[in-house]
């Protein structure tokens, strides 16, 4: 494939509103279901590890980083398996592992059992997510070539569907948390039982146009693709920043209010923004900024989110109540807008940088490199937030990371 960014030409209004093929609709609904089960548990994991299991802040950050790495960091494995064996077996296998992981986490109490369950939960997504995402990207490129609208439209719909699940998931989790954390985990496992049953029935055995590729030699070529690796690193810094919703945000909410009650509503705010803003934001940035400009704008918004808390944190004193949550709410809004701007463009760029026949590998590698960055950065950011530095300093350091990543973005040849 050519190493050019995705097209930014404006499709006709009819193409923008054209119904999607059945397979794309299934895959988009898949993302919605995945995120309901996942986000019924994940937003409350840090609090459970700190208060329920008694882990130190740095260890909580490390466990969250391990979860992300076992997921995004191992996407490349799922991508290779998808290229080799096809979408269906990889998706179904991932669902089975996710069910087992949530059931294990429901009863895990010590540090090592928790780590084992979290790793299994992450690796499950490392199987099914690249399988689903690479097929969505492949179908989106084909639809664009057939005049069905830009590929970013499909990827924005995919992202919005996932965020709709991320909106419903924390609300479900907050209700179940009134019973206990175990109930939330078992409910998440139950969601994936339903997903497994549905996809065993509906997902085709063979997808037209998808060829199976041998794994040998693909990684070597990928590691020499500097433009693709630069895109991965830039996207990875955005993912590291976005993961602070699960580490820095819970700590800030607890500092200001003394509890995590407001956390579910802040996650709901993030997801509601994603559901309502994703499509118009993607369309607007594609028309006016182009791929590189869109990603640069998203990284700037991400940096601004942390800077806002650095400025507003002294005013939001400990125990200041709901008014003290304003910097945290602004953080959620800006961070979400940054992620919504960056993610669809990064994914749409991958097919133009990928080797022919290895879209699963490259889709997986985008998340794997990002997961490695999150693994290296999460424990560091957890220690930074627990440090005795002046309150604004950790947030300013975190603000500088995505802004610096703008320099990594690939340029046109």
N, C-alpha and C positions, 0 to 999 in steps of 0.2 A: 504494500500500500504506500501511497505517497505521503511524505512527511509534511503535510500542510494542515493547518487548523481547519475545523469544520466550517462549512459555508455559513455566511451570515445573511444571505439573501432573504428577502421577505417573501413568504409564501402567500398565496391568495387567501382571502377570508374563507372561501369554501374548503380549501385544504386544511386550514387551521381548525375547522370544525368537523372535518370528516371523521366518521366512526372508525375505530381501530379494528384490526383483524381479531378474531376470537382468541388466538394464541396470545397476542399482546394483552388483551383484556384479562386473561387468566393470570399472566405473569404479574400484571400490575396489582390485581387483587391478592395475589400471593404475598407481595410485599406488605400490603395492608395487614394481612393476617399474621405474618411473621412478627410485625412490630407490636401488635396488640399483646401477644404472649410475652415478648421480650421486655417491653417497657412496663408491664405490670410488676416487674421485679427489679430491673436495673436501677431506676432512680433511687430506690430505697436500700440498695446494697451497701453503700458506704456507711450509712447510719447503722445498719445491722452489724457490719464488721466492727465498727468502732464501739458501739454501745452493747450490742448483743453478744459479740464474740470477745470484745475487749482488746482489739488490735490498736497499736500505736498509729499515729497519722502517717508516718513514712511507710509502714507496712500496708495500710489501707491503700495508699497510692500505688505501691508495688503490685498488690493483688489486682487492682483495677487495670494497671498497665499490662499485667500478665493476661488478663481477660481480653484486652484489646489486641494484644500481640497474638494470642492463640486464635483470635478471630481474623482481624485484618492482616496480621503478620503471616498467617498460613493460607491466606486466600490463593496464593500462587499454587499451593497443592491442589486446592479445589479446581482452579483454572486448568491445571494440567490434566487432572482426572476428567474434567468436562470435555476437553479437546479429545481425549483418548476414548472415553466410554459413552459420552453423550450426556444430555441434561437430566433425564428421568432418574437413572440409578443414583446419581450424585445428590439430587434433591431429596429423594426418599431416604437415603442413608443419613443425610444430615438431620432430617426430622427425627429419626430414631435416636440419634445421639443427643439431640436437644432435649427430648423427653427424659432420657436417662439423666442428663446433667441437672435439670431442674428438680427431678425427684431426689437426686443425691444432695443437692444444695439445701433442700427442705429439711434434711435431717443432719447436716454437717454442723459440727460445733467447734472442733479444734482447727488450728491454722492449716494443717496439711490436708485434712478432708475438704475444707473450704477451697483451698487452692486446686485440688483435684477436680472438684465439681465445677469451679469457674473455668478451668482449662477445657473441660469437656463441653461446657456450654459454648465457649468461644470456638472450639474446633468444629462443632456442629455447623455454625454459621460459615466457617471457612470452607465447608463443603457446599451447602445449598446456595449461599449468596452469590459467589462468582458464577455458578451455573445459571442462576436466574438473570443476573445482571448482564452477563455476556450475551445471552440470548436476546434480552431486551435491546441491547445495543445493536446486535446484528439485524434484528427485525426493524429497528428504527432507521438504520442506514438503508436497508432495502426499501422501506416505505418512502424515504426521502428521494431515492433514485427513481421511484415510480411516480413522483409528483404528489406524494401525500403529505407534504409539509416538512419543515426542518426537523432533523433528528433531535434537536434540543427540546422540541415540543413534547416528544414521547418521553424523553428522560426527565423533563420537568413533571409530567403526569406521574411517572414512576416515583419520583421523589415526593411529590405531594401525597400520593397514596400511602407511602411509607410514613409520612408525617401525620397523616390522619390516624394511622394505627398508633403512632407515638403519642397522639393526643388522647386517644381513648385508653391506651394502656395504663398510664399513671393514674388516671381517675379510677379505673378498675382496681389497680394496686392499692390506692389509698383506702378504698372501701374494704378490701380484703385485709389490709394491714390493721384495721380495727380489731380483727380476730387475732392474727399473728403473722409473722413473716413466713412461716411454713405454709400457711394457707395460700398466700400469694404465689409462692413457688409452685405448689401443686396445681393451682389454677393455670399458671403459665404452661405447665406440662400438659394440662388438659387441652389448651388451645392447640398445641402442636400435635396432639393425638388427632384432633379434627382436621388439621392441615394435612397430616399424613394420609388419612383416609380419603380426603377429597382429591389429593394429587395422585394417589394410587389409581383412582378411577378416571380422572380427567386429563392428566398430562400424557401426551402422545408418546408412544414407544420410540418413534423415529420422526425427526423434524425435517421437513423438506429443505434442501439447500445446505444442511449442516453436514460437513464431512469430518470423519475422525482422523486425527493426526497423531503420529508417533511423538512421544515426549522427548526423545533424544535430540540434542543440539539446540533446542529452543532457548534455554537459559543462557547459553553462551552468546548467542546473537543479541538477546535482550540486554545483557550486561554491557554490551558495546554500544548500545543505543543511548547516547548522551542526552539527546533531546527528550526522550521518553523518561529517563531517570531524573532529569531536571523537573519535568512536570510532576513526577511522583514526589519529589522532595518538597516542592511548593505546596502541593495538595496535602502532604503529610503534616506540615506545620499548621495548616488550617484545621486538620483533624485533631491534632494535639490541643489546639486552643479550644475546639468545640467540646472535647472531653472534659474540660474544666467545668462543664455543667454538672458533672458527676463527682467532682472533687472540690473545686474552689467554691462553687455556688452553695452546696450544702453547708460548708463551713461558715460561709458568710451569713446565710440565713439563720443558722443556729446562733451565731455571735450576736446578731441583731435582735432576734425574737426569743432566743432561749429554747427553741424547738424547731422541728422540721415540718410543722403543719403547713406552712405556706409553700413548701417545695413542690407539692403536686400542682398547685395553681400556677407556679412559675413555669413548670414543664408544660402545662396545658397552654399557657400563653405562647410558648415557643412553638408548639405544634399547631395551634390555631393560626399563628402568623404564617407558618409554612403552608398550611392548607389553602389559605386565602390569598397569599402573596406570591407563591412560587411561580405560577404560570405567567401573570402579568410582568413580574420582575424579570424572568428569563427572557420573555419577548422583548421587553424594553432594553435590556442590556445588550442583547444580540443585535438589535437594530442600530444602537448608538455607540457601543463601545467595542464590539468585536470580542473574539475569544480572550486574547491577552489582556485587553483593557478591562473586561468583565472580571477576570480572576484578580487583577490588581486592585480593582475597586472592592471586591469581596474581602481581600486580605487587609485593606485599609480599614474597612468596617470592623473586622475582627479585632485589629489592634485598638481601635477606638473604644470597643466594648470594655477592655481591661483598663484603659486610661480613664474611662468614666468612673469606674469603681475606685481607682487610685485617688481621683479628685474628690469624689463624694463620700468616701469611706470615713474620713474624720468627722464629717457632719452626722453620719449615721452611727451614733454612739451605741455601745453595747446596751441592750435592753431598751432601745428607743422605740420599740413597737412597730406597728405597720408603716409609719412614715419613714422609718429607717430602711425599709425595703426598696425605696425608690432607686438607689444606685443599682441594686441587684436586678430590679425589673428592667432598667435601662440596659444593663449588661446582657440580659437575656434577649432583648429586642435586637440590639446591634450584633450580637454574636450569631443569632439566628439568621439575620439578613445577610451577614457575611457568608455563612455556610450555604444559604440558598443561592447566592450569587456564584460561588465557586464550584459547587459539586456538579451540577448538570454540565457545565462547560468542560470541566476536567474529564468527565466520563465521555462526553461527545468527542473530545480530542483524541482519545485512545485509538480508535480504528485507523486514524490517519497516520499514526506513528507505529502501528503494530505490523509484525511480519504476517504475511498471508497465511491463513489457516490456523493462526495461533491467538485468536482474539480472547479465548478463555484464559490463556496464560498471561496475556498483557493486562486484561481486566483484573485478574487476580493479583498480578504484580503491583498494580497501582495501589491496591489496598495493603499488600504485604509490606512494601516500603513505608507506607504511612503507619502501619502497625508497629514497625521497628522504631520509627521516630517517636511514637506514643510510648512505647515501652521504655525507651531511654529517657524520655522527658517526664513521664508521670511521677516516678519516684522522686526525681529532682524537684518538680513543681510541688509535690507534697511536702518535701523537706523545706522548700522555700517558704511555703505558706505557714509552716510551723515554726519558722525561725524567729529570732528576736530582733530582726531588722525593723526599721520604721514601717508602720502599716502600709504606706503607699508603695514602698520599694518592690515587694514581690509582684504586685499588680502591674507596675511599670515595666519590670523585666518581662513579664508575660505579654505585655502590649508590644514590646519591641520585636518579638520573635516573628509574628506573621508579617509585620511591616518589612523586616529584613528579607523575608522570603520572596518579596516581589522581584528582587534581583535575580532569582533563580528561574523565573518563567521563561520558557522557550520563545525564541523569536523566529520570524519567518526567515527562510533561507534567502 
